[in-house]
Amino acid sequence: MSKNKVGVWAITVALAGFLFGFDTVVISGANQPIKELWNTSPLFHGTFIMSMALWGTVLGALFGGIPCDKFGRKKTLFWIGILYLLSALGSAFATDPYIFSLFRFIGGVGVGASSVAAPIYISEISSKENRGKLVALYQFNIVLGIFIAFISNYLLKGVGGDSDWRWMLGVEAIPAFLYAIMVLQVPNSPRWLALKKQDDDTALNVLQRIFSKDKAIEKLKEIKEDLADALKGEKLFQKKYNRVLLLGFLIAFFNQLSGINFVLYYAPEILERSGLAAKESLFSSISIGLVNLIFTFVGVWLIDRLGRRQLMIIGSIGYIITLTMVGMCFLYDLSPTLLITFICLFVASHAIGQGAVIWVFISEIFPNNVRASGQSWGTGTHWVFAAIITLITPLFLDKDKGVFGENPWPIFIFFAVMMVLQLLWTIFKMPETKGVSLEDLEKQLVSEDE
């Protein structure tokens, strides 16, 4: 296999994850200044300012499979870059909360569509031996984007006076433009070319850039075995796909019920509630981003060694311990240093477990002919719950009008209980996909008799 070419293509496409991470977390630095500028209520702030991008993400995730199948993964990824560019500029120059929310929504569409298109593309150009780590590069880039967003927010704090948040949001236009140009250099997915375009010659040409000539011919033949079902225009929602639909739903559901987006989006505010000043909380957020980056790298290194299921078990145990301890830190008013330590350990647990696994697992479990719509199903579930949690969080976290008043400890205990359920699901129901070809996984997970 031509690892160099596949690696370059995978890294290029995975940079959509960098924009994903940067776009979704950069709002954490603008959260408080925007709330003060436009004097919005907790409900309005949660609904429009903080979660509007996530509702765009839901739209992008649910319908991202359509352009992936119709126009191809490559063209879809190019237009995702353009959406990020428009969102960055529009948000930075917004004059009121409604215009701001509109452009955040546009960026969210890009995030959602990228979580469909990028993992699909990478999984379709990879071998069964390195598929896990290459698809996990998308997650690595997500946390790299998160880390850089935290640093960017910290460095830009105070640069533009009361308008420093505009710089925080607008700087994303630079990597968005570069990404849109770079993604034009990768080839179309050979599986898309063969199954959706019936263009065997071009598909074989791409495969020969990846494999030896004989192996490429063999691989094309294997892919074409799925062509009969693809030509029937098979739908995702039918009985034989029940198992993979449930697997995709549950891994996405538990991902968000861990509270990871709650912690990342509201990190500065959570840390301020522990007694840190605004500038200190932004700086401490960088440590969260750094831990996320380091342990995601560990997860990427382990995913094709230990497997997806083992990482999920390790992460689940870490979730349960750390979320419980964060709740105790708030309940008993323990030191901010202890709180930050357990939040960092929580993020490390996520990075090794769910963070490393989710996009890989969803991109693997659905058959070739319904992979795009299956990816939309799994990522759509992920973003629906992310949007709901982000929308209602101000109702619980706001210290003046929040449900829990000054002390948000019950939120973290709730998330810990949900992670007990995730651990049980992982042990008893989650299949291992490590080292199995996409075509063989279809035979294992899909019952043709139903």
Summary of the structure (lengths in Angstrom):
residues: 450
radius of gyration: 21.4
end to end distance: 36.9
largest distance: 67.9
contacts: 1741
relative contact order: 0.15
helix: 80%
strand: 0%
